Amino acid sequence: MTQDIALDQEWVPSACTLPTAERPLRVAEFDGLFTEAVQAVQRSERERLRLELAFSPDNAARAAELTARENGCCSFFTFTLTIADGSLALEVAVPPEHVEVLDGLQAHAGAAVAGSRAAAAASGGRTV
């Protein structure tokens, strides 16, 4: 089962230097990461978001590559990928003037996680 997430770019900041035509593709890449790898979304601070990812070398490489490219066009992001004790986490931090971008990113990631859980529950092994 696939999940369609609207390519709503409300969280894409005006400070982004990525060419406008490429933005939907980047949003789709983040949506794919959110849907396929993110297991939990936590917001411990106003300017910091933590995404718990399914532990795998592929997910670590995918997150590292995507965030490196994102930092090239939105340099205000600080991405920290942590691999420790069999867990994988991506922390995203922004300065106070870009907190609305982090709000949008959190909403996007949260919707993807909720959608993935709903799809998994719907396809769960129910017996009649």
BALOBA-1460 file (C-alpha; in Angstrom, 3 decimals):
// residues 128
<rec num="1" residu="m" x="0.000" y="0.000" z="0.000"/>
<rec num="2" residu="t" x="1.313" y="3.428" z="-0.822"/>
<rec num="3" residu="q" x="0.483" y="6.650" z="0.903"/>
<rec num="4" residu="d" x="0.027" y="9.926" z="-0.892"/>
<rec num="5" residu="i" x="1.183" y="12.979" z="0.996"/>
<rec num="6" residu="a" x="0.309" y="16.273" z="-0.603"/>
<rec num="7" residu="l" x="3.336" y="18.180" z="-1.781"/>
<rec num="8" residu="d" x="2.323" y="21.096" z="0.373"/>
<rec num="9" residu="q" x="5.328" y="23.369" z="0.542"/>
<rec num="10" residu="e" x="4.148" y="25.537" z="3.427"/>
<rec num="11" residu="w" x="7.172" y="24.534" z="5.485"/>
<rec num="12" residu="v" x="9.630" y="25.519" z="2.740"/>
<rec num="13" residu="p" x="11.129" y="28.820" z="3.904"/>
<rec num="14" residu="s" x="11.360" y="31.878" z="1.702"/>
<rec num="15" residu="a" x="15.100" y="31.918" z="2.520"/>
<rec num="16" residu="c" x="15.540" y="28.654" z="0.601"/>
<rec num="17" residu="t" x="17.923" y="29.030" z="-2.338"/>
<rec num="18" residu="l" x="16.841" y="25.796" z="-4.033"/>
<rec num="19" residu="p" x="15.343" y="26.657" z="-7.433"/>
<rec num="20" residu="t" x="11.555" y="26.763" z="-7.182"/>
<rec num="21" residu="a" x="11.120" y="24.019" z="-9.779"/>
<rec num="22" residu="e" x="13.199" y="21.620" z="-7.636"/>
<rec num="23" residu="r" x="11.343" y="22.259" z="-4.374"/>
<rec num="24" residu="p" x="8.504" y="19.741" z="-4.942"/>
<rec num="25" residu="l" x="11.111" y="17.034" z="-5.561"/>
<rec num="26" residu="r" x="12.933" y="17.850" z="-2.316"/>
<rec num="27" residu="v" x="9.661" y="17.912" z="-0.382"/>
<rec num="28" residu="a" x="8.838" y="14.506" z="-1.868"/>
<rec num="29" residu="e" x="12.234" y="13.180" z="-0.740"/>
<rec num="30" residu="f" x="11.554" y="14.340" z="2.816"/>
<rec num="31" residu="d" x="8.056" y="12.862" z="2.669"/>
<rec num="32" residu="g" x="9.543" y="9.537" z="1.576"/>
<rec num="33" residu="l" x="12.017" y="9.580" z="4.458"/>
<rec num="34" residu="f" x="9.264" y="10.509" z="6.901"/>
<rec num="35" residu="t" x="6.899" y="7.803" z="5.649"/>
<rec num="36" residu="e" x="9.420" y="5.004" z="5.294"/>
<rec num="37" residu="a" x="11.897" y="5.594" z="8.130"/>
<rec num="38" residu="v" x="10.541" y="7.866" z="10.867"/>
<rec num="39" residu="q" x="9.059" y="6.029" z="13.829"/>
<rec num="40" residu="a" x="8.575" y="8.895" z="16.283"/>
<rec num="41" residu="v" x="8.581" y="12.688" z="16.287"/>
<rec num="42" residu="q" x="9.554" y="14.589" z="19.432"/>
<rec num="43" residu="r" x="9.730" y="18.316" z="20.102"/>
<rec num="44" residu="s" x="11.603" y="18.862" z="23.361"/>
<rec num="45" residu="e" x="12.472" y="22.489" z="22.633"/>
<rec num="46" residu="r" x="10.892" y="25.227" z="20.547"/>
<rec num="47" residu="e" x="13.850" y="25.308" z="18.148"/>
<rec num="48" residu="r" x="14.709" y="21.588" z="18.098"/>
<rec num="49" residu="l" x="12.957" y="18.567" z="16.583"/>
<rec num="50" residu="r" x="14.001" y="14.929" z="17.030"/>
<rec num="51" residu="l" x="13.040" y="12.242" z="14.543"/>
<rec num="52" residu="e" x="13.554" y="8.638" z="15.641"/>
<rec num="53" residu="l" x="14.355" y="6.587" z="12.550"/>
<rec num="54" residu="a" x="14.154" y="2.851" z="11.979"/>
<rec num="55" residu="f" x="17.692" y="1.613" z="12.548"/>
<rec num="56" residu="s" x="19.427" y="0.586" z="9.341"/>
<rec num="57" residu="p" x="22.519" y="1.573" z="7.369"/>
<rec num="58" residu="d" x="20.285" y="2.538" z="4.435"/>
<rec num="59" residu="n" x="18.194" y="4.910" z="6.557"/>
<rec num="60" residu="a" x="21.339" y="6.472" z="8.051"/>
<rec num="61" residu="a" x="22.846" y="7.011" z="4.600"/>
<rec num="62" residu="r" x="19.585" y="8.341" z="3.187"/>
<rec num="63" residu="a" x="19.092" y="10.819" z="6.039"/>
<rec num="64" residu="a" x="22.731" y="11.974" z="5.878"/>
<rec num="65" residu="e" x="22.652" y="12.511" z="2.113"/>
<rec num="66" residu="l" x="19.295" y="14.305" z="2.117"/>
<rec num="67" residu="t" x="20.148" y="16.614" z="5.016"/>
<rec num="68" residu="a" x="23.553" y="17.463" z="3.516"/>
<rec num="69" residu="r" x="21.828" y="18.582" z="0.316"/>
<rec num="70" residu="e" x="19.168" y="20.466" z="2.284"/>
<rec num="71" residu="n" x="21.809" y="22.313" z="4.265"/>
<rec num="72" residu="g" x="23.228" y="23.522" z="0.947"/>
<rec num="73" residu="c" x="20.102" y="25.543" z="0.191"/>
<rec num="74" residu="c" x="18.785" y="26.241" z="3.699"/>
<rec num="75" residu="s" x="21.962" y="26.819" z="5.670"/>
<rec num="76" residu="f" x="20.091" y="27.928" z="8.795"/>
<rec num="77" residu="f" x="19.222" y="24.279" z="9.555"/>
<rec num="78" residu="t" x="21.488" y="22.327" z="11.886"/>
<rec num="79" residu="f" x="21.111" y="18.589" z="11.325"/>
<rec num="80" residu="t" x="22.604" y="16.057" z="13.728"/>
<rec num="81" residu="l" x="22.440" y="12.370" z="12.868"/>
<rec num="82" residu="t" x="23.119" y="10.121" z="15.855"/>
<rec num="83" residu="i" x="23.792" y="6.414" z="15.657"/>
<rec num="84" residu="a" x="24.165" y="4.823" z="19.096"/>
<rec num="85" residu="d" x="23.155" y="1.666" z="20.934"/>
<rec num="86" residu="g" x="21.167" y="0.292" z="18.010"/>
<rec num="87" residu="s" x="19.176" y="3.480" z="17.517"/>
<rec num="88" residu="l" x="19.152" y="6.130" z="14.831"/>
<rec num="89" residu="a" x="17.972" y="9.703" z="15.357"/>
<rec num="90" residu="l" x="17.946" y="12.861" z="13.302"/>
<rec num="91" residu="e" x="17.808" y="16.129" z="15.206"/>
<rec num="92" residu="v" x="16.870" y="19.309" z="13.387"/>
<rec num="93" residu="a" x="17.556" y="22.683" z="14.959"/>
<rec num="94" residu="v" x="16.764" y="26.169" z="13.688"/>
<rec num="95" residu="p" x="17.362" y="29.700" z="14.952"/>
<rec num="96" residu="p" x="14.354" y="31.445" z="16.552"/>
<rec num="97" residu="e" x="13.466" y="33.371" z="13.385"/>
<rec num="98" residu="h" x="12.880" y="30.090" z="11.518"/>
<rec num="99" residu="v" x="10.826" y="28.247" z="14.122"/>
<rec num="100" residu="e" x="7.753" y="28.320" z="11.834"/>
<rec num="101" residu="v" x="9.716" y="26.225" z="9.335"/>
<rec num="102" residu="l" x="10.390" y="23.675" z="12.071"/>
<rec num="103" residu="d" x="6.667" y="23.735" z="12.973"/>
<rec num="104" residu="g" x="5.811" y="22.855" z="9.380"/>
<rec num="105" residu="l" x="8.488" y="20.164" z="9.207"/>
<rec num="106" residu="q" x="7.149" y="18.644" z="12.424"/>
<rec num="107" residu="a" x="3.585" y="18.671" z="11.109"/>
<rec num="108" residu="h" x="4.702" y="17.018" z="7.866"/>
<rec num="109" residu="a" x="6.708" y="14.339" z="9.676"/>
<rec num="110" residu="g" x="3.937" y="13.719" z="12.205"/>
<rec num="111" residu="a" x="1.326" y="13.308" z="9.472"/>
<rec num="112" residu="a" x="3.561" y="10.840" z="7.640"/>
<rec num="113" residu="v" x="4.143" y="8.782" z="10.798"/>
<rec num="114" residu="a" x="0.417" y="8.777" z="11.623"/>
<rec num="115" residu="g" x="-0.420" y="7.756" z="8.062"/>
<rec num="116" residu="s" x="2.131" y="4.941" z="8.133"/>
<rec num="117" residu="r" x="0.739" y="3.640" z="11.429"/>
<rec num="118" residu="a" x="-2.830" y="3.791" z="10.125"/>
<rec num="119" residu="a" x="-1.837" y="1.916" z="6.968"/>
<rec num="120" residu="a" x="-0.020" y="-0.728" z="9.012"/>
<rec num="121" residu="a" x="-3.021" y="-1.148" z="11.314"/>
<rec num="122" residu="a" x="-5.399" y="-1.417" z="8.347"/>
<rec num="123" residu="s" x="-3.309" y="-4.133" z="6.752"/>
<rec num="124" residu="g" x="-2.751" y="-5.948" z="10.055"/>
<rec num="125" residu="g" x="-3.644" y="-9.612" z="10.264"/>
<rec num="126" residu="r" x="-7.320" y="-9.444" z="11.164"/>
<rec num="127" residu="t" x="-9.206" y="-12.672" z="11.073"/>
<rec num="128" residu="v" x="-12.888" y="-12.983" z="10.287"/>
